[in-house]
Each structure stands twice: as structure tokens, then as C-alpha cells.
Amino acid sequence: MANVLKREKQLMVLRLLVEGNSIRSIERITGVRKRTVTNLMLRFGKACRKFLDRELRDLELRHVECDEIWTFCQKKQGRLTDEEKGNPEIGDQYLYVAQDQDTNLIVTYAIGKRNGEVTDAFIDDLADRMQLPDVNDSWESKPQISTDGWQAYPGAVLDAFGSRAKFGQLIKSYSNSEQPGRYGPPAMIDADRRSVIGIDNLWTICTSHVERNNLTIRTFMKRFTRLSLGFSKKLDNLAAAVAIHVAHFNYCWRPRENKGGRHRLTPAMQAGLVGQLWDIERLYDEVLK
């Protein structure tokens, strides 16, 4: 059933969503019922995913960083019954993110369990979106993929890219001492950069930018904020929220001002996908047209 809210009201709800407000807080602020807000989020989120799948193609990228960020649906993995553990839509979920180092563009993403199947699908989708050189071209002309030490990445990247891209992993080691708080990471004691294929300068292997993006994700999607009530009860809701965030980040997000007072370009503008600054109204019209 089509959403019957007026356009202005829909835009107000979407503005609050992309600024990190919860569905219940939006209900209190706007007077729009929780179910209506959820239906709008699902409808617009599905349209955003189709829009991103259509527009983020044939990308010429120099260096893509990949990482995963944890959340959960309905309940945490440790709370699942034996029967529920076979359901891939509840329990721990991971958002895989591929981000261009030069433009901050989120090239693609995937949501699911942290396993080989989801990793393969994520990396295959990344390869499909990129312009890749011939296998006989020099390594200097080939794009680079940097990931963390997740064991499923080497096989997935080599299967999807072969020798058409350079690939390295940044493997971090942590102290065995007690964590500083329940979710605080222990002290990092070593970072081992490993070239899997084609990388001569190991110092170019980097995941700092995509890991910094995790902070933005947690800030503007409370479903990823730990020790809070902002978790997803359904995987569809999580997928819709992520699609809206990624579309808004790519096309509307402008980082803080430069010293001269001028706004930086959005990731989509830096990547040459659009030539103008978009706001949520322009994104709404483009996604739903």
C-alpha cells in the first residue's frame, strides 16, 4: 500500500531518520505513527538500494578499503535457542562496507552473518562495480584492495579479482590483558601488513578510513550503537536503514567546513557521479522517480 503522508511530512521523517533519530522519537516529534514511519523507511530504503545498485557502476577507483561492523537483530547471538541459531535473520549481523580511500564513497555494502558466503557475495559485488584493468597490465596501474585480517577475505578477493587488483591485509594483534570496559578494545600491540598479491610498499595497506567511517555509522544509525535500545527487531528494517544511510552519505553528506569556510564536496561529487550538491529533497526525487 502506498504511503499516504504528504510529501513535506515524508521529507521531515526522512530528515530525522538520517540524523540518527529513532523511530519512536520521530513518532513523538512529528506525530506520525510508528507503523507509518516504519513503512516509509522500508519503502524508501528498498528504493535507495535499487538506486545505489543502478548508479554505482563502472567506477574507476584507486584504493578500496573493506571492513565489517557488528550489530544484531531481535536478540544477541548468545541469547538464541538451538532452534533459532539456524535462522540467519536473527542474532549477530555484520555490515560489510567497501569505501574508496580518495573520495570516501561507499562503493557497496552487504548485511549478514560473518561467514564465507556473505564475504564472497560482498567481494563479488565490489568487483562488478569497478573498472578493472587487463591482467597483463602493470601492477602500478591496478586498483588496490585493503582489508582486515578476516580469514574469508583472501579467497574471496582472489576469486573475484584474480590478478586484476592488488590486495593486502592489515592484521592487528591485541594485548591479552583485561579489556577497559565491557566493549572497550584491549590495547593494540602490533599491526602486521601482509601483501597477498601485487603490493610492493606494505605501508600502503590501510583500513583507517573505513574504520573511521564506523564512527559515522554508529552516530547516525543507532541500530549500531552498543549498550543502547537502538537495535533492529527485523533484518528488513536493518537493511532499509542502512540503504537510506548509504544513499544519504554518498550524495548528501558534506564533511565539516574547510578553514576557508567552504564546504567540501560530497563523496558522489568527488567520484564524478553528480555535479551538484544534493539535499534530502533531491535524493527523494531521484530515488523515487
C-alpha positions, 0 to 999 in steps of 0.5 A, a space after each residue: 500500500 502506498 504511503 499516504 503522508 504528504 510529501 513535506 511530512 515524508 521529507 521531515 521523517 526522512 530528515 530525522 531518520 538520517 540524523 540518527 533519530 529513532 523511530 519512536 522519537 520521530 513518532 513523538 516529534 512529528 506525530 506520525 505513527 510508528 507503523 507509518 514511519 516504519 513503512 516509509 523507511 522500508 519503502 524508501 530504503 528498498 528504493 535507495 538500494 535499487 538506486 545505489 545498485 543502478 548508479 554505482 557502476 563502472 567506477 574507476 577507483 584507486 584504493 578500496 578499503 573493506 571492513 565489517 561492523 557488528 550489530 544484531 537483530 531481535 536478540 544477541 547471538 548468545 541469547 538464541 535457542 538451538 532452534 533459532 541459531 539456524 535462522 540467519 535473520 536473527 542474532 549477530 549481523 555484520 555490515 560489510 562496507 567497501 569505501 574508496 580511500 580518495 573520495 570516501 564513497 561507499 562503493 557497496 555494502 552487504 548485511 549478514 552473518 560473518 561467514 564465507 558466503 556473505 564475504 564472497 557475495 560482498 567481494 563479488 559485488 565490489 568487483 562488478 562495480 569497478 573498472 578493472 584493468 587487463 591482467 597483463 597490465 602493470 601492477 602500478 596501474 591496478 586498483 588496490 584492495 585493503 582489508 582486515 585480517 578476516 580469514 574469508 577475505 583472501 579467497 574471496 578477493 582472489 576469486 573475484 579479482 584474480 590478478 586484476 587488483 592488488 590486495 593486502 591485509 592489515 592484521 592487528 594483534 591485541 594485548 591479552 590483558 583485561 579489556 577497559 570496559 565491557 566493549 572497550 578494545 584491549 590495547 593494540 600491540 602490533 599491526 602486521 601488513 601482509 601483501 597477498 598479491 601485487 603490493 610492493 610498499 606494505 605501508 600502503 595497506 590501510 583500513 583507517 578510513 573505513 574504520 573511521 567511517 564506523 564512527 559515522 555509522 554508529 552516530 547516525 544509525 543507532 541500530 549500531 550503537 552498543 549498550 543502547 535500545 537502538 537495535 533492529 527487531 527485523 533484518 528488513 528494517 536493518 537493511 532499509 536503514 542502512 540503504 537510506 544511510 548509504 544513499 544519504 552519505 554518498 550524495 548528501 553528506 558534506 564533511 565539516 567546513 574547510 578553514 576557508 569556510 567552504 564546504 567540501 564536496 560530497 563523496 558522489 561529487 568527488 567520484 564524478 557521479 553528480 555535479 551538484 550538491 544534493 539535499 534530502 529533497 533531491 535524493 527523494 526525487 531521484 530515488 523515487 522517480 
